[in-house]
Amino acid sequence: MLAQRLGKFLQRYPDLSVEVAVRDRMGDLVADGFDVAVRFGEPEPSAFIAALRLRTRVLTNEAPECVARHGCPEHPSGLT
């Protein structure tokens, strides 16, 4: 959903650059050099300012060929 909008955003604001980093923890966004973060799930208590922009759900999918070869996993960890 985010990737679909980045092109138009960067055309509208050509002086900005965007780097997408994906991680499973918050970390120290300021020390790591981030200006903006997009999070999924309930926000952890922090001094950051948070604003809900979209309600969505996260789906984990597997290609039909992979299911045919390895079977359907019972849990997302089975995708590894």
MOFENGI-V47978 format. One record per residue. N is the residue number from 1. SS is DSSP state (h for helix, s for strand, l for the rest). PSI is psi in radians with two decimals (NA if undefined). D_FIRST is the distance of its C-alpha to the first C-alpha in Angstrom with 2 decimals. Layout:
n=N ss=SS psi=PSI d_first=D_FIRST
n=N ss=SS psi=PSI d_first=D_FIRST
This chain:
n=1 ss=l psi=-0.72 d_first=0.00
n=2 ss=h psi=-0.77 d_first=3.80
n=3 ss=h psi=-0.59 d_first=5.57
n=4 ss=h psi=-0.44 d_first=5.48
n=5 ss=h psi=-0.23 d_first=7.11
n=6 ss=h psi=-0.71 d_first=9.36
n=7 ss=h psi=-0.87 d_first=11.89
n=8 ss=h psi=-0.70 d_first=12.73
n=9 ss=h psi=-0.81 d_first=12.94
n=10 ss=h psi=-0.51 d_first=15.29
n=11 ss=h psi=-0.68 d_first=17.25
n=12 ss=h psi=-0.57 d_first=17.86
n=13 ss=l psi=1.29 d_first=18.92
n=14 ss=l psi=-0.30 d_first=20.59
n=15 ss=l psi=-0.12 d_first=22.55
n=16 ss=l psi=2.71 d_first=19.64
n=17 ss=l psi=2.65 d_first=18.30
n=18 ss=l psi=2.29 d_first=15.25
n=19 ss=l psi=2.20 d_first=15.65
n=20 ss=l psi=2.15 d_first=13.02
n=21 ss=l psi=2.31 d_first=15.00
n=22 ss=l psi=2.22 d_first=14.18
n=23 ss=l psi=2.84 d_first=17.02
n=24 ss=l psi=0.22 d_first=18.25
n=25 ss=l psi=2.78 d_first=20.28
n=26 ss=l psi=-0.90 d_first=20.27
n=27 ss=l psi=-2.94 d_first=23.25
n=28 ss=l psi=1.63 d_first=24.82
n=29 ss=l psi=-0.69 d_first=22.07
n=30 ss=l psi=-0.87 d_first=24.80
n=31 ss=l psi=-0.54 d_first=27.02
n=32 ss=l psi=-0.04 d_first=24.24
n=33 ss=l psi=0.30 d_first=23.57
n=34 ss=l psi=2.44 d_first=20.17
n=35 ss=l psi=-0.55 d_first=19.85
n=36 ss=l psi=2.51 d_first=16.51
n=37 ss=l psi=2.53 d_first=14.72
n=38 ss=l psi=2.16 d_first=11.59
n=39 ss=l psi=2.65 d_first=12.90
n=40 ss=l psi=2.49 d_first=12.39
n=41 ss=l psi=-3.06 d_first=15.61
n=42 ss=l psi=2.33 d_first=18.74
n=43 ss=l psi=2.51 d_first=19.61
n=44 ss=l psi=2.68 d_first=22.75
n=45 ss=l psi=2.28 d_first=25.69
n=46 ss=l psi=3.08 d_first=25.76
n=47 ss=l psi=-0.04 d_first=26.84
n=48 ss=l psi=2.67 d_first=23.32
n=49 ss=l psi=2.22 d_first=22.10
n=50 ss=l psi=2.50 d_first=19.08
n=51 ss=l psi=2.24 d_first=17.39
n=52 ss=l psi=2.16 d_first=15.16
n=53 ss=l psi=-0.39 d_first=12.28
n=54 ss=l psi=2.40 d_first=10.35
n=55 ss=l psi=2.17 d_first=11.68
n=56 ss=l psi=3.13 d_first=9.70
n=57 ss=l psi=2.67 d_first=11.02
n=58 ss=l psi=2.23 d_first=10.67
n=59 ss=l psi=2.41 d_first=12.09
n=60 ss=l psi=2.17 d_first=14.32
n=61 ss=l psi=2.75 d_first=15.35
n=62 ss=l psi=2.44 d_first=18.33
n=63 ss=l psi=2.48 d_first=19.41
n=64 ss=h psi=-0.63 d_first=22.34
n=65 ss=h psi=-0.67 d_first=24.61
n=66 ss=h psi=-0.70 d_first=24.17
n=67 ss=h psi=-0.73 d_first=24.99
n=68 ss=h psi=-0.63 d_first=27.99
n=69 ss=h psi=-0.74 d_first=29.18
n=70 ss=h psi=-0.09 d_first=28.69
n=71 ss=l psi=2.95 d_first=28.34
n=72 ss=l psi=2.17 d_first=25.72
n=73 ss=l psi=2.62 d_first=25.12
n=74 ss=l psi=-0.34 d_first=26.08
n=75 ss=l psi=2.62 d_first=23.71
n=76 ss=h psi=-0.50 d_first=20.57
n=77 ss=h psi=-0.36 d_first=23.10
n=78 ss=h psi=-0.15 d_first=24.69
n=79 ss=h psi=-0.30 d_first=21.95
n=80 ss=l psi=NA d_first=23.61
